[in-house]
Amino acid sequence: MNNLNQTLQVILEKIKNYRSLYEQNEMAVRDQIVNPILKELGWNPENPEEVQPNLFTEEGIPDYSLIKDGKKILFVEAKKLSIDVEQKEVIRQLAKYTFNEGVRYGVLTNGSVWILLRSFEEGTTLTERIVWKTDLENEELPAVIRKISTISKNNIENIEVLVKKAQILDEIWQSILEEPEEMLKGLMPVVKSIIAQGYPDYQFEDTEIEDLLKEMIQEIITSISEEETPFETSIESIPWRGNSPRKMKLKGEVFELYNSYEVLINTANWLIRNGKLKPSDCPVGIGRGRKRYLINKEPKHKYGDAFRAPKKLSNGLWIETHYSTAACINYAKRLLEKFGISSDILTIE
């Protein structure tokens, strides 16, 4: 996939230099962004046996119909760069094409954002049928390539397996980040083995190794949390290394704590009592591209995956609480800043 990597880099440079063109001209997006990507994925836009543009359907005319072994296998709908392809109406247009033509998948793109949609799955909403979304301008290229390669000509027939494998790896990585103790357990024997083989003249206590690993792991988790948060405020992260917090204060109010996640719950409920956090403010995002929510009207993230540890707030909203102590504290502070309140009013003991 080296050629695809190079092609995406060229496209990113085009978007940077000619953004106004792509924001106003859909044909430029198709010819100069979508077509080169399709070529690198094994689809030849100049071969009508593989790609047919503007093919009529009962529900309209999709921009591209990708064909394999004589069968339509994927629709691609392209929009101007200025179009928000995450709008339900835009997604619904593609869904109509795929469902009525019996095509299992469709792709929606504005050149930068690419979305893979499953045409039908019983018991799911439109947004829940989004298989993946990738953003050329805001994601690392290896992550973009991993997703977009699932629609290559060679992979398209195995797309279900490839998508599931990607989801499994993502879930594993998230679980590692959210349960750093497991990461520590896994790294301890590796580090001890390296020391025994490479530095046999030096003796280390387990606590020395554990302290170092805890610090390094915390830095990784904190940096990822910082990178993913959509809040614009700059707040010093709290690398919590002590026991579980026992008490928190919010502008004079004192709360006893029995679990770390109560920092988040108490902060959110305090905002509700003070007229700040309302259903109309939802969803409150926390992930890159805001695909993961901290607070929502229902315990689900953007693309339908459920909160891992949902808790109901006093006004019926739901908050995700499946975070480390440090993350709970940092997200609570950012939540305050989001609603125009200084995070300094929150103290933890």
Contacts in CASP RR format, 6 or more apart in sequence:
PFRMAT RR
TARGET T0000
AUTHOR 0000-0000-0000
METHOD contacts of the structure
MODEL  1
MNNLNQTLQVILEKIKNYRSLYEQNEMAVRDQIVNPILKELGWNPENPEE
VQPNLFTEEGIPDYSLIKDGKKILFVEAKKLSIDVEQKEVIRQLAKYTFN
EGVRYGVLTNGSVWILLRSFEEGTTLTERIVWKTDLENEELPAVIRKIST
ISKNNIENIEVLVKKAQILDEIWQSILEEPEEMLKGLMPVVKSIIAQGYP
DYQFEDTEIEDLLKEMIQEIITSISEEETPFETSIESIPWRGNSPRKMKL
KGEVFELYNSYEVLINTANWLIRNGKLKPSDCPVGIGRGRKRYLINKEPK
HKYGDAFRAPKKLSNGLWIETHYSTAACINYAKRLLEKFGISSDILTIE
1 145 0 8 1.000
1 149 0 8 1.000
3 40 0 8 1.000
4 37 0 8 1.000
4 40 0 8 1.000
4 41 0 8 1.000
4 145 0 8 1.000
4 148 0 8 1.000
4 149 0 8 1.000
5 141 0 8 1.000
5 145 0 8 1.000
7 36 0 8 1.000
7 37 0 8 1.000
7 39 0 8 1.000
7 40 0 8 1.000
8 37 0 8 1.000
8 136 0 8 1.000
8 141 0 8 1.000
8 144 0 8 1.000
8 145 0 8 1.000
9 141 0 8 1.000
10 36 0 8 1.000
11 32 0 8 1.000
11 33 0 8 1.000
11 36 0 8 1.000
11 37 0 8 1.000
11 111 0 8 1.000
11 136 0 8 1.000
12 136 0 8 1.000
12 137 0 8 1.000
14 22 0 8 1.000
14 32 0 8 1.000
14 33 0 8 1.000
15 22 0 8 1.000
15 33 0 8 1.000
15 81 0 8 1.000
15 111 0 8 1.000
15 112 0 8 1.000
15 136 0 8 1.000
15 137 0 8 1.000
18 28 0 8 1.000
19 81 0 8 1.000
21 28 0 8 1.000
22 28 0 8 1.000
22 29 0 8 1.000
22 32 0 8 1.000
22 33 0 8 1.000
22 80 0 8 1.000
22 81 0 8 1.000
22 111 0 8 1.000
23 80 0 8 1.000
23 81 0 8 1.000
23 82 0 8 1.000
24 80 0 8 1.000
24 82 0 8 1.000
25 80 0 8 1.000
26 78 0 8 1.000
26 79 0 8 1.000
26 80 0 8 1.000
29 78 0 8 1.000
29 79 0 8 1.000
29 80 0 8 1.000
29 81 0 8 1.000
29 109 0 8 1.000
29 110 0 8 1.000
29 111 0 8 1.000
30 63 0 8 1.000
30 78 0 8 1.000
33 111 0 8 1.000
34 63 0 8 1.000
34 64 0 8 1.000
34 76 0 8 1.000
34 78 0 8 1.000
34 109 0 8 1.000
34 111 0 8 1.000
35 45 0 8 1.000
37 148 0 8 1.000
38 44 0 8 1.000
38 45 0 8 1.000
38 51 0 8 1.000
38 64 0 8 1.000
38 66 0 8 1.000
38 76 0 8 1.000
39 45 0 8 1.000
41 148 0 8 1.000
41 149 0 8 1.000
41 151 0 8 1.000
41 152 0 8 1.000
41 153 0 8 1.000
42 152 0 8 1.000
42 153 0 8 1.000
42 154 0 8 1.000
43 50 0 8 1.000
43 51 0 8 1.000
43 66 0 8 1.000
43 152 0 8 1.000
43 153 0 8 1.000
44 50 0 8 1.000
44 51 0 8 1.000
45 51 0 8 1.000
45 53 0 8 1.000
45 64 0 8 1.000
49 67 0 8 1.000
49 70 0 8 1.000
50 66 0 8 1.000
50 67 0 8 1.000
50 68 0 8 1.000
50 153 0 8 1.000
51 64 0 8 1.000
51 65 0 8 1.000
51 66 0 8 1.000
51 67 0 8 1.000
52 64 0 8 1.000
52 65 0 8 1.000
52 67 0 8 1.000
53 63 0 8 1.000
53 64 0 8 1.000
53 65 0 8 1.000
54 61 0 8 1.000
54 62 0 8 1.000
54 63 0 8 1.000
55 61 0 8 1.000
55 62 0 8 1.000
55 65 0 8 1.000
55 72 0 8 1.000
57 97 0 8 1.000
57 100 0 8 1.000
57 101 0 8 1.000
58 100 0 8 1.000
58 101 0 8 1.000
59 96 0 8 1.000
59 97 0 8 1.000
59 100 0 8 1.000
59 101 0 8 1.000
60 96 0 8 1.000
60 97 0 8 1.000
62 75 0 8 1.000
62 76 0 8 1.000
62 77 0 8 1.000
62 94 0 8 1.000
62 97 0 8 1.000
63 76 0 8 1.000
63 77 0 8 1.000
63 78 0 8 1.000
64 75 0 8 1.000
64 76 0 8 1.000
64 77 0 8 1.000
64 78 0 8 1.000
65 72 0 8 1.000
65 74 0 8 1.000
65 75 0 8 1.000
66 72 0 8 1.000
66 73 0 8 1.000
66 74 0 8 1.000
66 75 0 8 1.000
66 76 0 8 1.000
66 153 0 8 1.000
66 156 0 8 1.000
67 73 0 8 1.000
68 153 0 8 1.000
68 156 0 8 1.000
68 157 0 8 1.000
72 101 0 8 1.000
72 103 0 8 1.000
73 103 0 8 1.000
73 104 0 8 1.000
73 105 0 8 1.000
73 156 0 8 1.000
73 157 0 8 1.000
74 103 0 8 1.000
74 105 0 8 1.000
74 106 0 8 1.000
74 107 0 8 1.000
74 151 0 8 1.000
74 156 0 8 1.000
75 94 0 8 1.000
75 97 0 8 1.000
75 98 0 8 1.000
75 101 0 8 1.000
75 103 0 8 1.000
75 105 0 8 1.000
75 106 0 8 1.000
75 107 0 8 1.000
76 106 0 8 1.000
76 107 0 8 1.000
76 108 0 8 1.000
76 109 0 8 1.000
77 93 0 8 1.000
77 94 0 8 1.000
77 97 0 8 1.000
77 106 0 8 1.000
77 107 0 8 1.000
77 108 0 8 1.000
77 109 0 8 1.000
78 109 0 8 1.000
78 110 0 8 1.000
78 111 0 8 1.000
79 85 0 8 1.000
79 90 0 8 1.000
79 108 0 8 1.000
79 109 0 8 1.000
79 110 0 8 1.000
79 111 0 8 1.000
80 110 0 8 1.000
81 110 0 8 1.000
81 111 0 8 1.000
81 112 0 8 1.000
82 110 0 8 1.000
83 90 0 8 1.000
83 110 0 8 1.000
84 90 0 8 1.000
84 110 0 8 1.000
85 91 0 8 1.000
85 108 0 8 1.000
85 109 0 8 1.000
85 110 0 8 1.000
85 113 0 8 1.000
85 115 0 8 1.000
86 113 0 8 1.000
86 115 0 8 1.000
86 133 0 8 1.000
88 126 0 8 1.000
88 127 0 8 1.000
90 108 0 8 1.000
91 108 0 8 1.000
91 115 0 8 1.000
91 117 0 8 1.000
91 126 0 8 1.000
91 127 0 8 1.000
91 130 0 8 1.000
92 126 0 8 1.000
94 106 0 8 1.000
94 107 0 8 1.000
94 108 0 8 1.000
94 117 0 8 1.000
95 117 0 8 1.000
95 119 0 8 1.000
95 126 0 8 1.000
95 129 0 8 1.000
97 103 0 8 1.000
97 106 0 8 1.000
98 104 0 8 1.000
98 105 0 8 1.000
98 106 0 8 1.000
98 117 0 8 1.000
98 119 0 8 1.000
98 120 0 8 1.000
99 119 0 8 1.000
99 120 0 8 1.000
102 119 0 8 1.000
103 119 0 8 1.000
104 118 0 8 1.000
104 119 0 8 1.000
105 116 0 8 1.000
105 117 0 8 1.000
105 118 0 8 1.000
105 119 0 8 1.000
105 131 0 8 1.000
105 151 0 8 1.000
105 159 0 8 1.000
106 116 0 8 1.000
106 117 0 8 1.000
106 119 0 8 1.000
107 114 0 8 1.000
107 115 0 8 1.000
107 116 0 8 1.000
107 117 0 8 1.000
107 151 0 8 1.000
108 114 0 8 1.000
108 115 0 8 1.000
108 117 0 8 1.000
109 115 0 8 1.000
111 136 0 8 1.000
112 135 0 8 1.000
112 136 0 8 1.000
112 137 0 8 1.000
113 133 0 8 1.000
113 134 0 8 1.000
113 135 0 8 1.000
113 136 0 8 1.000
114 133 0 8 1.000
114 134 0 8 1.000
114 135 0 8 1.000
114 136 0 8 1.000
114 144 0 8 1.000
114 147 0 8 1.000
114 148 0 8 1.000
115 130 0 8 1.000
115 132 0 8 1.000
115 133 0 8 1.000
116 130 0 8 1.000
116 131 0 8 1.000
116 132 0 8 1.000
116 133 0 8 1.000
116 147 0 8 1.000
116 150 0 8 1.000
116 151 0 8 1.000
116 163 0 8 1.000
117 129 0 8 1.000
117 130 0 8 1.000
117 131 0 8 1.000
118 129 0 8 1.000
118 130 0 8 1.000
118 131 0 8 1.000
119 129 0 8 1.000
120 129 0 8 1.000
121 128 0 8 1.000
121 129 0 8 1.000
125 304 0 8 1.000
127 302 0 8 1.000
127 303 0 8 1.000
127 304 0 8 1.000
128 303 0 8 1.000
128 304 0 8 1.000
130 303 0 8 1.000
131 163 0 8 1.000
132 147 0 8 1.000
132 150 0 8 1.000
132 163 0 8 1.000
132 166 0 8 1.000
133 291 0 8 1.000
133 303 0 8 1.000
134 143 0 8 1.000
134 144 0 8 1.000
134 147 0 8 1.000
134 148 0 8 1.000
135 144 0 8 1.000
135 289 0 8 1.000
136 144 0 8 1.000
138 288 0 8 1.000
138 289 0 8 1.000
139 288 0 8 1.000
146 166 0 8 1.000
147 166 0 8 1.000
149 155 0 8 1.000
149 162 0 8 1.000
150 156 0 8 1.000
150 159 0 8 1.000
150 162 0 8 1.000
150 163 0 8 1.000
150 166 0 8 1.000
151 159 0 8 1.000
155 162 0 8 1.000
175 182 0 8 1.000
176 182 0 8 1.000
176 183 0 8 1.000
177 220 0 8 1.000
177 221 0 8 1.000
177 224 0 8 1.000
178 308 0 8 1.000
178 322 0 8 1.000
178 323 0 8 1.000
178 324 0 8 1.000
180 214 0 8 1.000
180 217 0 8 1.000
180 218 0 8 1.000
180 221 0 8 1.000
180 324 0 8 1.000
183 217 0 8 1.000
184 210 0 8 1.000
184 213 0 8 1.000
184 214 0 8 1.000
184 217 0 8 1.000
187 213 0 8 1.000
187 217 0 8 1.000
188 206 0 8 1.000
188 209 0 8 1.000
188 210 0 8 1.000
188 213 0 8 1.000
191 209 0 8 1.000
191 213 0 8 1.000
192 204 0 8 1.000
192 209 0 8 1.000
195 202 0 8 1.000
195 204 0 8 1.000
195 209 0 8 1.000
214 241 0 8 1.000
215 239 0 8 1.000
215 241 0 8 1.000
218 239 0 8 1.000
218 240 0 8 1.000
218 241 0 8 1.000
218 326 0 8 1.000
219 239 0 8 1.000
221 324 0 8 1.000
221 326 0 8 1.000
221 327 0 8 1.000
222 237 0 8 1.000
222 239 0 8 1.000
222 326 0 8 1.000
222 330 0 8 1.000
225 237 0 8 1.000
225 326 0 8 1.000
225 327 0 8 1.000
225 330 0 8 1.000
225 331 0 8 1.000
226 237 0 8 1.000
227 288 0 8 1.000
228 286 0 8 1.000
228 287 0 8 1.000
228 288 0 8 1.000
228 292 0 8 1.000
229 286 0 8 1.000
229 287 0 8 1.000
229 331 0 8 1.000
229 334 0 8 1.000
230 285 0 8 1.000
230 286 0 8 1.000
230 287 0 8 1.000
230 288 0 8 1.000
230 289 0 8 1.000
230 290 0 8 1.000
231 334 0 8 1.000
231 337 0 8 1.000
231 338 0 8 1.000
233 334 0 8 1.000
233 337 0 8 1.000
233 338 0 8 1.000
233 343 0 8 1.000
235 330 0 8 1.000
235 333 0 8 1.000
235 334 0 8 1.000
235 337 0 8 1.000
235 343 0 8 1.000
237 326 0 8 1.000
237 330 0 8 1.000
238 326 0 8 1.000
238 329 0 8 1.000
238 330 0 8 1.000
238 333 0 8 1.000
238 348 0 8 1.000
239 326 0 8 1.000
240 324 0 8 1.000
240 325 0 8 1.000
240 326 0 8 1.000
240 329 0 8 1.000
244 257 0 8 1.000
244 259 0 8 1.000
244 260 0 8 1.000
244 325 0 8 1.000
245 257 0 8 1.000
245 260 0 8 1.000
245 263 0 8 1.000
245 325 0 8 1.000
245 329 0 8 1.000
245 348 0 8 1.000
245 349 0 8 1.000
246 256 0 8 1.000
246 257 0 8 1.000
246 349 0 8 1.000
247 254 0 8 1.000
247 255 0 8 1.000
247 256 0 8 1.000
247 257 0 8 1.000
247 348 0 8 1.000
247 349 0 8 1.000
248 254 0 8 1.000
248 255 0 8 1.000
248 257 0 8 1.000
248 262 0 8 1.000
248 263 0 8 1.000
248 266 0 8 1.000
248 346 0 8 1.000
248 347 0 8 1.000
248 348 0 8 1.000
248 349 0 8 1.000
249 255 0 8 1.000
249 345 0 8 1.000
249 346 0 8 1.000
249 347 0 8 1.000
249 349 0 8 1.000
250 266 0 8 1.000
250 267 0 8 1.000
250 270 0 8 1.000
250 345 0 8 1.000
250 346 0 8 1.000
251 270 0 8 1.000
251 345 0 8 1.000
252 345 0 8 1.000
253 270 0 8 1.000
255 262 0 8 1.000
255 266 0 8 1.000
257 263 0 8 1.000
257 266 0 8 1.000
260 323 0 8 1.000
260 324 0 8 1.000
260 325 0 8 1.000
260 328 0 8 1.000
260 329 0 8 1.000
261 309 0 8 1.000
261 311 0 8 1.000
261 321 0 8 1.000
261 323 0 8 1.000
261 328 0 8 1.000
263 325 0 8 1.000
263 328 0 8 1.000
263 329 0 8 1.000
263 332 0 8 1.000
263 348 0 8 1.000
264 294 0 8 1.000
264 319 0 8 1.000
264 321 0 8 1.000
264 323 0 8 1.000
264 328 0 8 1.000
264 331 0 8 1.000
264 332 0 8 1.000
264 335 0 8 1.000
265 311 0 8 1.000
265 313 0 8 1.000
265 319 0 8 1.000
265 321 0 8 1.000
266 332 0 8 1.000
267 332 0 8 1.000
267 335 0 8 1.000
267 336 0 8 1.000
267 346 0 8 1.000
268 277 0 8 1.000
268 295 0 8 1.000
268 313 0 8 1.000
268 317 0 8 1.000
268 319 0 8 1.000
268 335 0 8 1.000
269 313 0 8 1.000
269 314 0 8 1.000
271 277 0 8 1.000
271 335 0 8 1.000
271 336 0 8 1.000
271 339 0 8 1.000
271 341 0 8 1.000
272 278 0 8 1.000
272 313 0 8 1.000
272 314 0 8 1.000
272 315 0 8 1.000
272 317 0 8 1.000
273 314 0 8 1.000
276 339 0 8 1.000
276 340 0 8 1.000
276 341 0 8 1.000
277 284 0 8 1.000
277 295 0 8 1.000
277 313 0 8 1.000
277 315 0 8 1.000
277 317 0 8 1.000
277 339 0 8 1.000
278 315 0 8 1.000
279 297 0 8 1.000
279 315 0 8 1.000
279 317 0 8 1.000
281 295 0 8 1.000
281 339 0 8 1.000
282 293 0 8 1.000
282 295 0 8 1.000
282 296 0 8 1.000
282 297 0 8 1.000
282 317 0 8 1.000
283 290 0 8 1.000
283 293 0 8 1.000
283 295 0 8 1.000
283 296 0 8 1.000
283 297 0 8 1.000
283 302 0 8 1.000
284 293 0 8 1.000
284 294 0 8 1.000
284 295 0 8 1.000
284 296 0 8 1.000
284 335 0 8 1.000
284 338 0 8 1.000
285 292 0 8 1.000
285 293 0 8 1.000
285 294 0 8 1.000
285 295 0 8 1.000
286 292 0 8 1.000
286 293 0 8 1.000
286 294 0 8 1.000
286 320 0 8 1.000
286 331 0 8 1.000
290 302 0 8 1.000
291 301 0 8 1.000
291 302 0 8 1.000
291 303 0 8 1.000
292 301 0 8 1.000
292 302 0 8 1.000
292 320 0 8 1.000
293 300 0 8 1.000
293 301 0 8 1.000
293 302 0 8 1.000
293 307 0 8 1.000
293 320 0 8 1.000
294 319 0 8 1.000
294 320 0 8 1.000
294 331 0 8 1.000
294 335 0 8 1.000
295 313 0 8 1.000
295 317 0 8 1.000
295 318 0 8 1.000
295 319 0 8 1.000
295 320 0 8 1.000
295 335 0 8 1.000
296 307 0 8 1.000
296 317 0 8 1.000
296 318 0 8 1.000
297 317 0 8 1.000
297 318 0 8 1.000
298 318 0 8 1.000
299 306 0 8 1.000
299 307 0 8 1.000
299 310 0 8 1.000
299 318 0 8 1.000
299 320 0 8 1.000
300 306 0 8 1.000
300 307 0 8 1.000
301 307 0 8 1.000
301 320 0 8 1.000
307 318 0 8 1.000
307 320 0 8 1.000
307 322 0 8 1.000
308 320 0 8 1.000
308 322 0 8 1.000
309 320 0 8 1.000
309 321 0 8 1.000
309 322 0 8 1.000
310 318 0 8 1.000
310 319 0 8 1.000
310 320 0 8 1.000
310 321 0 8 1.000
311 318 0 8 1.000
311 319 0 8 1.000
311 321 0 8 1.000
312 318 0 8 1.000
312 319 0 8 1.000
313 319 0 8 1.000
321 328 0 8 1.000
323 331 0 8 1.000
329 346 0 8 1.000
329 348 0 8 1.000
332 346 0 8 1.000
333 343 0 8 1.000
333 346 0 8 1.000
334 343 0 8 1.000
336 342 0 8 1.000
336 343 0 8 1.000
336 345 0 8 1.000
336 346 0 8 1.000
337 343 0 8 1.000
END
